[in-house]
Amino acid sequence: MTALAMIIGMIPMAVGLGEGAEQNAPLGRAVIGGLLFATVSTLFFVPVVFAAIHRHLEHRKLNDTGSASVSVQGTI
């Protein structure tokens, strides 16, 4: 919500309306782009990476416990 409020608040600066505002327009566009990228990466990219790492660790844990029980049974 705060990122959306900041993006909406930066739109007048990014559009560059008014006298001398064209100097600040690139800064407004850069801020909006950075906020959009950070928001999208936080909401989508981070959970996907977390789920992939969690899945990998669960798979590794299952393989480690399975191979340990097989090796113990094989030696008895």
VEXDOTOR-542368 format. One record per residue: z negated, x negated, y of N, C-alpha, C in turn. Coordinates in steps of 0.2 Angstrom, whole numbers, plus 5000, padded with zeros to 4 digits. Atoms other than C-alpha are relative to their C-alpha. Layout:
BEGIN
<atom n_z="Z" n_x="X" n_y="Y" ca_z="Z" ca_x="X" ca_y="Y" c_z="Z" c_x="X" c_y="Y"/>
...
This chain:
BEGIN
<atom n_z="5000" n_x="4996" n_y="4994" ca_z="5000" ca_x="5000" ca_y="5000" c_z="5000" c_x="4996" c_y="5006"/>
<atom n_z="5000" n_x="5004" n_y="4994" ca_z="4996" ca_x="4986" ca_y="5012" c_z="5007" c_x="4996" c_y="5001"/>
<atom n_z="4994" n_x="5003" n_y="5000" ca_z="5012" ca_x="4977" ca_y="5008" c_z="5006" c_x="5005" c_y="5003"/>
<atom n_z="4995" n_x="4995" n_y="4998" ca_z="5022" ca_x="4993" ca_y="5011" c_z="4999" c_x="5002" c_y="5008"/>
<atom n_z="5001" n_x="4999" n_y="4993" ca_z="5013" ca_x="4996" ca_y="5028" c_z="5002" c_x="4994" c_y="5004"/>
<atom n_z="4998" n_x="5006" n_y="4996" ca_z="5017" ca_x="4978" ca_y="5033" c_z="5008" c_x="5000" c_y="5001"/>
<atom n_z="4993" n_x="5000" n_y="5000" ca_z="5035" ca_x="4980" ca_y="5028" c_z="5003" c_x="5005" c_y="5005"/>
<atom n_z="4998" n_x="4995" n_y="4995" ca_z="5037" ca_x="4996" ca_y="5038" c_z="4998" c_x="4998" c_y="5007"/>
<atom n_z="5002" n_x="5003" n_y="4993" ca_z="5028" ca_x="4988" ca_y="5053" c_z="5004" c_x="4995" c_y="5002"/>
<atom n_z="4995" n_x="5005" n_y="4998" ca_z="5040" ca_x="4974" ca_y="5053" c_z="5007" c_x="5002" c_y="5001"/>
<atom n_z="4993" n_x="4998" n_y="4999" ca_z="5056" ca_x="4984" ca_y="5053" c_z="5002" c_x="5000" c_y="5007"/>
<atom n_z="4997" n_x="5001" n_y="4993" ca_z="5057" ca_x="4985" ca_y="5072" c_z="5001" c_x="4993" c_y="5002"/>
<atom n_z="4999" n_x="5007" n_y="4999" ca_z="5055" ca_x="4967" ca_y="5073" c_z="5006" c_x="4997" c_y="4997"/>
<atom n_z="4994" n_x="5002" n_y="5003" ca_z="5068" ca_x="4964" ca_y="5060" c_z="5007" c_x="5002" c_y="5002"/>
<atom n_z="4994" n_x="4996" n_y="4997" ca_z="5080" ca_x="4976" ca_y="5068" c_z="5002" c_x="4996" c_y="5006"/>
<atom n_z="4999" n_x="5004" n_y="4994" ca_z="5079" ca_x="4966" ca_y="5084" c_z="5002" c_x="5004" c_y="5006"/>
<atom n_z="4998" n_x="4996" n_y="4994" ca_z="5080" ca_x="4980" ca_y="5097" c_z="4996" c_x="4998" c_y="5006"/>
<atom n_z="5004" n_x="5002" n_y="4993" ca_z="5076" ca_x="4976" ca_y="5115" c_z="5003" c_x="4993" c_y="5002"/>
<atom n_z="4998" n_x="5006" n_y="4996" ca_z="5079" ca_x="4962" ca_y="5127" c_z="4996" c_x="4994" c_y="4997"/>
<atom n_z="5003" n_x="5006" n_y="5003" ca_z="5075" ca_x="4945" ca_y="5119" c_z="4998" c_x="5001" c_y="4993"/>
<atom n_z="5002" n_x="4999" n_y="5007" ca_z="5071" ca_x="4953" ca_y="5102" c_z="5004" c_x="4997" c_y="4995"/>
<atom n_z="4996" n_x="5003" n_y="5005" ca_z="5085" ca_x="4945" ca_y="5093" c_z="4998" c_x="4993" c_y="4998"/>
<atom n_z="5002" n_x="5007" n_y="5002" ca_z="5076" ca_x="4928" ca_y="5093" c_z="4994" c_x="5001" c_y="4994"/>
<atom n_z="5005" n_x="4999" n_y="5005" ca_z="5062" ca_x="4936" ca_y="5082" c_z="5002" c_x="5004" c_y="4994"/>
<atom n_z="4997" n_x="4996" n_y="5005" ca_z="5073" ca_x="4946" ca_y="5071" c_z="5000" c_x="4996" c_y="4993"/>
<atom n_z="5000" n_x="5004" n_y="5006" ca_z="5075" ca_x="4932" ca_y="5058" c_z="4993" c_x="4999" c_y="4997"/>
<atom n_z="5007" n_x="5000" n_y="5002" ca_z="5056" ca_x="4930" ca_y="5057" c_z="4998" c_x="5006" c_y="4996"/>
<atom n_z="5001" n_x="4993" n_y="5002" ca_z="5055" ca_x="4949" ca_y="5054" c_z="5003" c_x="5001" c_y="4993"/>
<atom n_z="4996" n_x="5000" n_y="5006" ca_z="5068" ca_x="4948" ca_y="5040" c_z="4997" c_x="4996" c_y="4995"/>
<atom n_z="5003" n_x="5005" n_y="5005" ca_z="5060" ca_x="4933" ca_y="5032" c_z="4993" c_x="5003" c_y="4997"/>
<atom n_z="5006" n_x="4997" n_y="5003" ca_z="5043" ca_x="4942" ca_y="5031" c_z="5001" c_x="5006" c_y="4996"/>
<atom n_z="4999" n_x="4994" n_y="5005" ca_z="5050" ca_x="4958" ca_y="5024" c_z="5003" c_x="4997" c_y="4993"/>
<atom n_z="4997" n_x="5003" n_y="5006" ca_z="5060" ca_x="4948" ca_y="5011" c_z="4994" c_x="4997" c_y="4996"/>
<atom n_z="5006" n_x="5003" n_y="5004" ca_z="5044" ca_x="4938" ca_y="5006" c_z="4996" c_x="5005" c_y="4997"/>
<atom n_z="5004" n_x="4995" n_y="5002" ca_z="5034" ca_x="4953" ca_y="5005" c_z="5003" c_x="5004" c_y="4994"/>
<atom n_z="4996" n_x="4996" n_y="5006" ca_z="5047" ca_x="4963" ca_y="4994" c_z="5000" c_x="4995" c_y="4994"/>
<atom n_z="5000" n_x="5004" n_y="5005" ca_z="5048" ca_x="4948" ca_y="4983" c_z="4993" c_x="4999" c_y="4996"/>
<atom n_z="5006" n_x="5001" n_y="5003" ca_z="5030" ca_x="4945" ca_y="4981" c_z="4997" c_x="5007" c_y="4997"/>
<atom n_z="5002" n_x="4993" n_y="5003" ca_z="5027" ca_x="4964" ca_y="4978" c_z="5003" c_x="5001" c_y="4993"/>
<atom n_z="4997" n_x="4999" n_y="5006" ca_z="5040" ca_x="4965" ca_y="4965" c_z="4998" c_x="4995" c_y="4994"/>
<atom n_z="5002" n_x="5005" n_y="5005" ca_z="5035" ca_x="4949" ca_y="4956" c_z="4993" c_x="5002" c_y="4997"/>
<atom n_z="5007" n_x="4998" n_y="5002" ca_z="5017" ca_x="4955" ca_y="4956" c_z="5000" c_x="5006" c_y="4995"/>
<atom n_z="5001" n_x="4994" n_y="5004" ca_z="5020" ca_x="4972" ca_y="4949" c_z="5004" c_x="5000" c_y="4994"/>
<atom n_z="4995" n_x="5000" n_y="5006" ca_z="5034" ca_x="4968" ca_y="4936" c_z="5000" c_x="4993" c_y="4996"/>
<atom n_z="5000" n_x="5007" n_y="5003" ca_z="5035" ca_x="4949" ca_y="4933" c_z="4994" c_x="4998" c_y="4997"/>
<atom n_z="5006" n_x="5002" n_y="5002" ca_z="5017" ca_x="4945" ca_y="4931" c_z="4998" c_x="5004" c_y="4993"/>
<atom n_z="5002" n_x="4996" n_y="5006" ca_z="5013" ca_x="4959" ca_y="4918" c_z="5005" c_x="4998" c_y="4994"/>
<atom n_z="4995" n_x="5001" n_y="5005" ca_z="5029" ca_x="4955" ca_y="4908" c_z="4998" c_x="4993" c_y="4997"/>
<atom n_z="5002" n_x="5007" n_y="5002" ca_z="5024" ca_x="4936" ca_y="4907" c_z="4993" c_x="5001" c_y="4996"/>
<atom n_z="5006" n_x="4999" n_y="5004" ca_z="5006" ca_x="4941" ca_y="4902" c_z="5001" c_x="5003" c_y="4994"/>
<atom n_z="4999" n_x="4996" n_y="5006" ca_z="5012" ca_x="4953" ca_y="4889" c_z="5003" c_x="4995" c_y="4995"/>
<atom n_z="4997" n_x="5005" n_y="5004" ca_z="5023" ca_x="4939" ca_y="4882" c_z="4995" c_x="4995" c_y="4997"/>
<atom n_z="5005" n_x="5005" n_y="5002" ca_z="5009" ca_x="4926" ca_y="4881" c_z="4995" c_x="5003" c_y="4995"/>
<atom n_z="5005" n_x="4996" n_y="5004" ca_z="4997" ca_x="4939" ca_y="4874" c_z="5003" c_x="5001" c_y="4993"/>
<atom n_z="4996" n_x="4999" n_y="5007" ca_z="5010" ca_x="4943" ca_y="4860" c_z="5001" c_x="4994" c_y="4996"/>
<atom n_z="4999" n_x="5007" n_y="5004" ca_z="5013" ca_x="4925" ca_y="4856" c_z="4993" c_x="4998" c_y="4997"/>
<atom n_z="5007" n_x="5002" n_y="5002" ca_z="4994" ca_x="4921" ca_y="4855" c_z="4998" c_x="5005" c_y="4994"/>
<atom n_z="5001" n_x="4995" n_y="5005" ca_z="4992" ca_x="4937" ca_y="4844" c_z="5004" c_x="4998" c_y="4993"/>
<atom n_z="4996" n_x="5002" n_y="5005" ca_z="5006" ca_x="4931" ca_y="4833" c_z="4998" c_x="4994" c_y="4997"/>
<atom n_z="5002" n_x="5006" n_y="5002" ca_z="5000" ca_x="4914" ca_y="4832" c_z="4993" c_x="5000" c_y="4996"/>
<atom n_z="5007" n_x="4999" n_y="5004" ca_z="4982" ca_x="4920" ca_y="4827" c_z="5001" c_x="5003" c_y="4994"/>
<atom n_z="4999" n_x="4997" n_y="5007" ca_z="4989" ca_x="4931" ca_y="4813" c_z="5003" c_x="4995" c_y="4995"/>
<atom n_z="4997" n_x="5005" n_y="5005" ca_z="4999" ca_x="4916" ca_y="4806" c_z="4995" c_x="4995" c_y="4998"/>
<atom n_z="5005" n_x="5004" n_y="5002" ca_z="4984" ca_x="4905" ca_y="4807" c_z="4995" c_x="5002" c_y="4995"/>
<atom n_z="5005" n_x="4997" n_y="5005" ca_z="4972" ca_x="4917" ca_y="4798" c_z="5004" c_x="5001" c_y="4994"/>
<atom n_z="4996" n_x="4999" n_y="5007" ca_z="4986" ca_x="4921" ca_y="4785" c_z="5001" c_x="4994" c_y="4996"/>
<atom n_z="4998" n_x="5006" n_y="5004" ca_z="4990" ca_x="4903" ca_y="4781" c_z="4993" c_x="4997" c_y="4998"/>
<atom n_z="5007" n_x="5003" n_y="5002" ca_z="4971" ca_x="4898" ca_y="4780" c_z="4998" c_x="5004" c_y="4994"/>
<atom n_z="5002" n_x="4996" n_y="5006" ca_z="4968" ca_x="4912" ca_y="4767" c_z="5004" c_x="4998" c_y="4994"/>
<atom n_z="4995" n_x="5002" n_y="5006" ca_z="4983" ca_x="4907" ca_y="4757" c_z="4998" c_x="4993" c_y="4998"/>
<atom n_z="5002" n_x="5007" n_y="5002" ca_z="4978" ca_x="4889" ca_y="4757" c_z="4993" c_x="5000" c_y="4996"/>
<atom n_z="5006" n_x="5000" n_y="5003" ca_z="4960" ca_x="4893" ca_y="4752" c_z="5001" c_x="5003" c_y="4993"/>
<atom n_z="4999" n_x="4996" n_y="5006" ca_z="4966" ca_x="4905" ca_y="4738" c_z="5004" c_x="4995" c_y="4995"/>
<atom n_z="4996" n_x="5004" n_y="5004" ca_z="4978" ca_x="4892" ca_y="4732" c_z="4996" c_x="4994" c_y="4997"/>
<atom n_z="5004" n_x="5006" n_y="5002" ca_z="4965" ca_x="4878" ca_y="4730" c_z="4995" c_x="5003" c_y="4995"/>
<atom n_z="5005" n_x="4998" n_y="5005" ca_z="4953" ca_x="4889" ca_y="4720" c_z="5003" c_x="5001" c_y="4993"/>
